[in-house]
Amino acid sequence: MNKDFDELKSELQAKLLFWNNIKSKQTKAFLILVFFGVIGLKVFTTILTFDWLARLL
């Protein structure tokens, strides 16, 4: 379990290093917008899928 925790920690550090290396505020804003867009799309399609399944039953 400790090995998994270390692997997760190193992965998070790599992501943070990538984020800190981005100098453009426009690029950071775009990445945040894409992140929220993907989450919103997932929630929206899940709700529609469950609504569609409820109509079948």
C-alpha positions as CSV (number, residue, x, y, z in Angstrom):
1,M,0.0,0.0,0.0
2,N,2.9,2.3,0.7
3,K,4.2,1.7,-2.8
4,D,0.8,2.8,-4.2
5,F,0.8,5.9,-2.1
6,D,4.3,6.8,-3.3
7,E,3.3,6.3,-6.9
8,L,0.2,8.4,-6.4
9,K,2.3,11.1,-4.8
10,S,4.8,11.2,-7.6
11,E,2.0,11.4,-10.2
12,L,0.5,14.3,-8.4
13,Q,3.8,16.0,-8.2
14,A,4.3,15.6,-11.9
15,K,0.9,17.1,-12.6
16,L,1.7,20.0,-10.3
17,L,5.0,20.6,-12.1
18,F,3.3,20.5,-15.4
19,W,0.7,23.1,-14.2
20,N,3.4,25.3,-12.8
21,N,5.4,25.3,-16.0
22,I,2.4,26.7,-17.9
23,K,3.1,30.5,-18.1
24,S,0.1,31.7,-20.1
25,K,-3.0,32.5,-18.1
26,Q,-5.1,32.0,-21.2
27,T,-3.9,28.4,-21.4
28,K,-4.6,27.7,-17.8
29,A,-8.1,29.2,-18.1
30,F,-8.7,27.1,-21.2
31,L,-7.6,23.9,-19.3
32,I,-9.9,24.7,-16.4
33,L,-12.8,25.4,-18.8
34,V,-12.2,22.0,-20.5
35,F,-12.0,20.2,-17.2
36,F,-15.3,21.6,-16.0
37,G,-16.8,21.0,-19.5
38,V,-15.9,17.3,-19.4
39,I,-17.3,17.0,-15.9
40,G,-20.5,18.8,-17.0
41,L,-20.8,16.7,-20.1
42,K,-20.5,13.5,-18.0
43,V,-23.1,14.6,-15.5
44,F,-25.5,15.7,-18.3
45,T,-25.2,12.5,-20.3
46,T,-25.6,10.4,-17.2
47,I,-28.8,12.2,-16.2
48,L,-30.1,11.8,-19.8
49,T,-29.2,8.1,-19.8
50,F,-31.0,7.4,-16.5
51,D,-34.0,9.3,-17.7
52,W,-34.0,7.3,-20.9
53,L,-33.7,4.0,-19.0
54,A,-36.5,5.0,-16.7
55,R,-38.8,5.5,-19.7
56,L,-38.0,1.9,-20.9
57,L,-39.1,0.4,-17.6
